[in-house]
Amino acid sequence: MLGMIERSVRLNDRPEIASQKFRLIVAADERLMVEPAAGFNGALGLALGILAAGLVIAALVQVFVGLSPLRTLRAAVGRVRNGDAQRLEGEFPVEIAPLVREFNSVLEQNAEVVQRARTQAGNLAHALKTPLSVLANAAAGGDGALARLVIAQVDAAKKQVHYHLARAQAAAAARLPTVRTALRPVLEGLLRTMRRIHAGRQLELLLHSLAESLAFRGEEQDLQEMLGNLLDNACKWATARVEIQASVDGENLMIRVDDDGQGIAAAARDAVLCRGVHADQQVPGSGLGLSIVDDLAQLYGGELRLADSPLGGLQAVLTLPAVRSGMSHLNANLP
């Protein structure tokens, strides 16, 4: 495409031709002007685009590198919360190091509080054990009503001491976030014990498919106390079969114990969770088992619920805080 520019001029410095007008016309191919301008604009746009991309990448790298210590801190706190670590571990910058030290100090103080609570509970148990044993031995030599009354009251006192010591220890442990207990070994050990205790009844104790990684965020002794009471109660009432299954529901560990016994009426279920209430006096027991389970579960932020079992008897559903760190299902049918 041809572009043309026209202009009229007069030569005033030449008198002889000053009155004449000259017409000048210049023409050229427009591509010689447009293409260099377009090339410059393209190069400028490319340079600005590269600069903008570089600035964005630099900002992202700065944010990623600058916040990486916080991600490391978050992962360390998660390990502590799940019980995989006892304290915050890792390399942290000087800006975060004081916070890490303070957090570790709090964890150490919590551990000391738990240890002192356990020590005090143990000291109390030993302090009461001796006089109670003396009273029981003294009363054992008598045949009168007073001796029988002393023996009964000493036995009741021992049960109450055990009950309140268990609560004190659980209350202390529940405030320590680093403790964890694998569920499967505890259940397997308790099932072996129940088979020996109730060997004469030929009960079928079945543990359904269970994930190896299922774990309780709490003390092993407390988990044994709760599950032991539930399994013993189910075995006492069962006709021929007891089933146990466990799963994770969000942050909670759900443990279900079913039996094929006569069950408990819905109106009476709240009452049997009270201390000392015994559903059937013909079945041996102190009436503290389910109450202890409910109290311990509540101390850990969980609960115990009673419902109708698919087997026809009672279903006890124990909800506890869970630890989740990888799920691998294995069959664990224990006849």
Contacts in CASP RR format, 6 or more apart in sequence:
PFRMAT RR
TARGET T0000
AUTHOR 0000-0000-0000
METHOD contacts of the structure
MODEL  1
MLGMIERSVRLNDRPEIASQKFRLIVAADERLMVEPAAGFNGALGLALGI
LAAGLVIAALVQVFVGLSPLRTLRAAVGRVRNGDAQRLEGEFPVEIAPLV
REFNSVLEQNAEVVQRARTQAGNLAHALKTPLSVLANAAAGGDGALARLV
IAQVDAAKKQVHYHLARAQAAAAARLPTVRTALRPVLEGLLRTMRRIHAG
RQLELLLHSLAESLAFRGEEQDLQEMLGNLLDNACKWATARVEIQASVDG
ENLMIRVDDDGQGIAAAARDAVLCRGVHADQQVPGSGLGLSIVDDLAQLY
GGELRLADSPLGGLQAVLTLPAVRSGMSHLNANLP
1 29 0 8 1.000
1 30 0 8 1.000
1 31 0 8 1.000
2 27 0 8 1.000
2 28 0 8 1.000
2 29 0 8 1.000
2 30 0 8 1.000
3 27 0 8 1.000
3 28 0 8 1.000
3 29 0 8 1.000
3 30 0 8 1.000
4 25 0 8 1.000
4 26 0 8 1.000
4 27 0 8 1.000
5 25 0 8 1.000
5 26 0 8 1.000
5 27 0 8 1.000
6 23 0 8 1.000
6 24 0 8 1.000
6 25 0 8 1.000
6 26 0 8 1.000
7 23 0 8 1.000
7 24 0 8 1.000
8 21 0 8 1.000
8 22 0 8 1.000
8 23 0 8 1.000
8 24 0 8 1.000
9 21 0 8 1.000
9 22 0 8 1.000
9 24 0 8 1.000
10 18 0 8 1.000
10 20 0 8 1.000
10 21 0 8 1.000
10 22 0 8 1.000
11 17 0 8 1.000
11 18 0 8 1.000
11 20 0 8 1.000
11 22 0 8 1.000
12 18 0 8 1.000
69 92 0 8 1.000
69 93 0 8 1.000
69 95 0 8 1.000
69 96 0 8 1.000
70 96 0 8 1.000
72 90 0 8 1.000
72 91 0 8 1.000
72 92 0 8 1.000
73 88 0 8 1.000
73 92 0 8 1.000
73 96 0 8 1.000
73 99 0 8 1.000
73 100 0 8 1.000
76 85 0 8 1.000
76 88 0 8 1.000
76 89 0 8 1.000
76 90 0 8 1.000
76 100 0 8 1.000
77 88 0 8 1.000
77 103 0 8 1.000
78 84 0 8 1.000
79 85 0 8 1.000
79 89 0 8 1.000
80 86 0 8 1.000
80 87 0 8 1.000
80 88 0 8 1.000
80 107 0 8 1.000
80 177 0 8 1.000
80 178 0 8 1.000
81 177 0 8 1.000
82 180 0 8 1.000
82 217 0 8 1.000
82 323 0 8 1.000
82 324 0 8 1.000
82 325 0 8 1.000
83 177 0 8 1.000
83 178 0 8 1.000
83 179 0 8 1.000
83 180 0 8 1.000
83 217 0 8 1.000
83 323 0 8 1.000
84 180 0 8 1.000
84 325 0 8 1.000
85 178 0 8 1.000
86 107 0 8 1.000
86 111 0 8 1.000
86 178 0 8 1.000
87 104 0 8 1.000
87 107 0 8 1.000
87 108 0 8 1.000
88 100 0 8 1.000
88 103 0 8 1.000
88 104 0 8 1.000
88 107 0 8 1.000
92 100 0 8 1.000
107 177 0 8 1.000
107 178 0 8 1.000
110 175 0 8 1.000
110 176 0 8 1.000
110 177 0 8 1.000
111 176 0 8 1.000
111 178 0 8 1.000
113 172 0 8 1.000
113 175 0 8 1.000
114 172 0 8 1.000
114 173 0 8 1.000
114 175 0 8 1.000
114 176 0 8 1.000
117 168 0 8 1.000
117 169 0 8 1.000
117 171 0 8 1.000
117 172 0 8 1.000
118 169 0 8 1.000
118 172 0 8 1.000
120 168 0 8 1.000
121 165 0 8 1.000
121 168 0 8 1.000
121 169 0 8 1.000
122 165 0 8 1.000
124 161 0 8 1.000
124 165 0 8 1.000
125 161 0 8 1.000
125 165 0 8 1.000
128 157 0 8 1.000
128 161 0 8 1.000
132 154 0 8 1.000
132 157 0 8 1.000
132 158 0 8 1.000
132 161 0 8 1.000
135 150 0 8 1.000
135 154 0 8 1.000
136 150 0 8 1.000
136 151 0 8 1.000
136 154 0 8 1.000
136 155 0 8 1.000
138 150 0 8 1.000
139 146 0 8 1.000
139 147 0 8 1.000
139 148 0 8 1.000
139 150 0 8 1.000
139 151 0 8 1.000
139 154 0 8 1.000
140 147 0 8 1.000
140 151 0 8 1.000
141 147 0 8 1.000
159 286 0 8 1.000
159 288 0 8 1.000
163 275 0 8 1.000
163 288 0 8 1.000
163 291 0 8 1.000
163 292 0 8 1.000
166 222 0 8 1.000
166 225 0 8 1.000
166 292 0 8 1.000
166 296 0 8 1.000
167 292 0 8 1.000
167 295 0 8 1.000
167 296 0 8 1.000
167 299 0 8 1.000
169 219 0 8 1.000
169 221 0 8 1.000
169 222 0 8 1.000
170 219 0 8 1.000
170 222 0 8 1.000
170 295 0 8 1.000
170 296 0 8 1.000
170 299 0 8 1.000
170 300 0 8 1.000
171 299 0 8 1.000
173 179 0 8 1.000
173 218 0 8 1.000
173 219 0 8 1.000
173 222 0 8 1.000
174 218 0 8 1.000
174 299 0 8 1.000
174 300 0 8 1.000
174 301 0 8 1.000
176 218 0 8 1.000
177 217 0 8 1.000
179 217 0 8 1.000
179 218 0 8 1.000
179 219 0 8 1.000
180 215 0 8 1.000
180 216 0 8 1.000
180 217 0 8 1.000
180 218 0 8 1.000
180 323 0 8 1.000
181 215 0 8 1.000
181 216 0 8 1.000
181 218 0 8 1.000
181 219 0 8 1.000
181 220 0 8 1.000
181 223 0 8 1.000
182 212 0 8 1.000
182 214 0 8 1.000
182 215 0 8 1.000
183 210 0 8 1.000
183 214 0 8 1.000
183 215 0 8 1.000
183 216 0 8 1.000
183 223 0 8 1.000
183 246 0 8 1.000
183 253 0 8 1.000
183 255 0 8 1.000
184 210 0 8 1.000
184 212 0 8 1.000
184 214 0 8 1.000
184 332 0 8 1.000
186 220 0 8 1.000
186 223 0 8 1.000
186 224 0 8 1.000
186 227 0 8 1.000
187 207 0 8 1.000
187 210 0 8 1.000
187 227 0 8 1.000
187 244 0 8 1.000
187 246 0 8 1.000
188 207 0 8 1.000
188 332 0 8 1.000
188 334 0 8 1.000
190 224 0 8 1.000
190 227 0 8 1.000
190 228 0 8 1.000
190 231 0 8 1.000
191 205 0 8 1.000
191 207 0 8 1.000
191 231 0 8 1.000
191 244 0 8 1.000
191 334 0 8 1.000
194 203 0 8 1.000
194 205 0 8 1.000
194 228 0 8 1.000
194 231 0 8 1.000
194 232 0 8 1.000
194 235 0 8 1.000
194 242 0 8 1.000
195 203 0 8 1.000
195 205 0 8 1.000
197 232 0 8 1.000
197 235 0 8 1.000
198 235 0 8 1.000
198 236 0 8 1.000
201 235 0 8 1.000
202 240 0 8 1.000
203 235 0 8 1.000
203 238 0 8 1.000
203 240 0 8 1.000
203 241 0 8 1.000
203 242 0 8 1.000
204 240 0 8 1.000
204 241 0 8 1.000
204 242 0 8 1.000
204 335 0 8 1.000
205 231 0 8 1.000
205 235 0 8 1.000
205 242 0 8 1.000
205 244 0 8 1.000
205 334 0 8 1.000
205 335 0 8 1.000
206 241 0 8 1.000
206 242 0 8 1.000
206 243 0 8 1.000
206 244 0 8 1.000
206 333 0 8 1.000
206 334 0 8 1.000
206 335 0 8 1.000
207 243 0 8 1.000
207 244 0 8 1.000
207 245 0 8 1.000
207 332 0 8 1.000
207 333 0 8 1.000
207 334 0 8 1.000
208 243 0 8 1.000
208 244 0 8 1.000
208 245 0 8 1.000
208 246 0 8 1.000
208 332 0 8 1.000
208 333 0 8 1.000
209 245 0 8 1.000
209 329 0 8 1.000
209 330 0 8 1.000
209 331 0 8 1.000
209 332 0 8 1.000
209 333 0 8 1.000
210 245 0 8 1.000
210 246 0 8 1.000
210 329 0 8 1.000
210 330 0 8 1.000
210 332 0 8 1.000
211 246 0 8 1.000
211 247 0 8 1.000
211 248 0 8 1.000
211 327 0 8 1.000
211 328 0 8 1.000
211 329 0 8 1.000
211 330 0 8 1.000
212 328 0 8 1.000
212 329 0 8 1.000
212 330 0 8 1.000
213 324 0 8 1.000
213 325 0 8 1.000
213 326 0 8 1.000
213 327 0 8 1.000
213 328 0 8 1.000
214 246 0 8 1.000
214 247 0 8 1.000
214 248 0 8 1.000
214 253 0 8 1.000
214 322 0 8 1.000
215 253 0 8 1.000
215 322 0 8 1.000
215 323 0 8 1.000
215 324 0 8 1.000
215 325 0 8 1.000
216 223 0 8 1.000
216 253 0 8 1.000
216 320 0 8 1.000
216 321 0 8 1.000
216 322 0 8 1.000
216 323 0 8 1.000
217 300 0 8 1.000
217 320 0 8 1.000
217 321 0 8 1.000
217 322 0 8 1.000
217 323 0 8 1.000
218 300 0 8 1.000
218 320 0 8 1.000
218 321 0 8 1.000
222 296 0 8 1.000
222 300 0 8 1.000
223 320 0 8 1.000
225 292 0 8 1.000
225 293 0 8 1.000
225 296 0 8 1.000
226 292 0 8 1.000
226 293 0 8 1.000
226 296 0 8 1.000
226 297 0 8 1.000
226 318 0 8 1.000
226 320 0 8 1.000
227 255 0 8 1.000
227 257 0 8 1.000
227 318 0 8 1.000
229 289 0 8 1.000
229 290 0 8 1.000
229 292 0 8 1.000
229 293 0 8 1.000
230 255 0 8 1.000
230 257 0 8 1.000
230 290 0 8 1.000
230 293 0 8 1.000
230 316 0 8 1.000
230 318 0 8 1.000
231 242 0 8 1.000
231 244 0 8 1.000
231 257 0 8 1.000
232 289 0 8 1.000
233 289 0 8 1.000
233 290 0 8 1.000
233 316 0 8 1.000
234 242 0 8 1.000
234 257 0 8 1.000
234 258 0 8 1.000
234 259 0 8 1.000
234 314 0 8 1.000
234 316 0 8 1.000
235 242 0 8 1.000
235 259 0 8 1.000
236 283 0 8 1.000
236 284 0 8 1.000
236 285 0 8 1.000
237 259 0 8 1.000
237 261 0 8 1.000
237 262 0 8 1.000
237 263 0 8 1.000
237 283 0 8 1.000
237 313 0 8 1.000
237 314 0 8 1.000
238 259 0 8 1.000
238 260 0 8 1.000
238 261 0 8 1.000
239 259 0 8 1.000
239 260 0 8 1.000
239 261 0 8 1.000
240 260 0 8 1.000
241 259 0 8 1.000
241 260 0 8 1.000
241 311 0 8 1.000
242 257 0 8 1.000
242 258 0 8 1.000
242 259 0 8 1.000
242 260 0 8 1.000
243 256 0 8 1.000
243 257 0 8 1.000
243 258 0 8 1.000
243 259 0 8 1.000
243 311 0 8 1.000
244 255 0 8 1.000
244 256 0 8 1.000
244 257 0 8 1.000
244 258 0 8 1.000
245 255 0 8 1.000
245 256 0 8 1.000
246 253 0 8 1.000
246 254 0 8 1.000
246 255 0 8 1.000
246 256 0 8 1.000
247 253 0 8 1.000
247 254 0 8 1.000
248 254 0 8 1.000
248 322 0 8 1.000
248 324 0 8 1.000
248 327 0 8 1.000
250 322 0 8 1.000
251 321 0 8 1.000
251 322 0 8 1.000
252 302 0 8 1.000
252 319 0 8 1.000
252 320 0 8 1.000
252 321 0 8 1.000
252 322 0 8 1.000
253 319 0 8 1.000
253 320 0 8 1.000
253 321 0 8 1.000
253 322 0 8 1.000
254 317 0 8 1.000
254 318 0 8 1.000
254 319 0 8 1.000
255 317 0 8 1.000
255 318 0 8 1.000
255 319 0 8 1.000
255 320 0 8 1.000
256 315 0 8 1.000
256 316 0 8 1.000
256 317 0 8 1.000
256 318 0 8 1.000
257 315 0 8 1.000
257 316 0 8 1.000
257 318 0 8 1.000
258 309 0 8 1.000
258 310 0 8 1.000
258 311 0 8 1.000
258 313 0 8 1.000
258 314 0 8 1.000
258 315 0 8 1.000
258 316 0 8 1.000
259 309 0 8 1.000
259 311 0 8 1.000
259 313 0 8 1.000
259 314 0 8 1.000
260 309 0 8 1.000
260 311 0 8 1.000
260 312 0 8 1.000
260 313 0 8 1.000
261 311 0 8 1.000
261 312 0 8 1.000
261 313 0 8 1.000
261 314 0 8 1.000
262 313 0 8 1.000
263 308 0 8 1.000
263 309 0 8 1.000
263 312 0 8 1.000
263 313 0 8 1.000
263 314 0 8 1.000
264 272 0 8 1.000
264 279 0 8 1.000
264 306 0 8 1.000
264 314 0 8 1.000
266 308 0 8 1.000
268 279 0 8 1.000
269 306 0 8 1.000
271 277 0 8 1.000
272 278 0 8 1.000
272 279 0 8 1.000
272 287 0 8 1.000
272 290 0 8 1.000
272 306 0 8 1.000
273 290 0 8 1.000
273 291 0 8 1.000
273 294 0 8 1.000
273 304 0 8 1.000
273 306 0 8 1.000
274 291 0 8 1.000
275 287 0 8 1.000
275 288 0 8 1.000
275 291 0 8 1.000
276 286 0 8 1.000
276 287 0 8 1.000
276 288 0 8 1.000
276 291 0 8 1.000
277 287 0 8 1.000
277 291 0 8 1.000
278 285 0 8 1.000
278 286 0 8 1.000
278 287 0 8 1.000
290 304 0 8 1.000
290 316 0 8 1.000
293 304 0 8 1.000
293 316 0 8 1.000
293 318 0 8 1.000
294 303 0 8 1.000
294 304 0 8 1.000
297 303 0 8 1.000
297 304 0 8 1.000
297 318 0 8 1.000
297 319 0 8 1.000
297 320 0 8 1.000
300 320 0 8 1.000
300 321 0 8 1.000
301 320 0 8 1.000
301 321 0 8 1.000
302 319 0 8 1.000
302 320 0 8 1.000
302 321 0 8 1.000
303 318 0 8 1.000
303 319 0 8 1.000
304 316 0 8 1.000
304 317 0 8 1.000
304 318 0 8 1.000
304 319 0 8 1.000
305 316 0 8 1.000
305 317 0 8 1.000
305 319 0 8 1.000
306 314 0 8 1.000
306 315 0 8 1.000
306 316 0 8 1.000
306 317 0 8 1.000
307 314 0 8 1.000
307 315 0 8 1.000
307 317 0 8 1.000
308 314 0 8 1.000
308 315 0 8 1.000
309 315 0 8 1.000
END
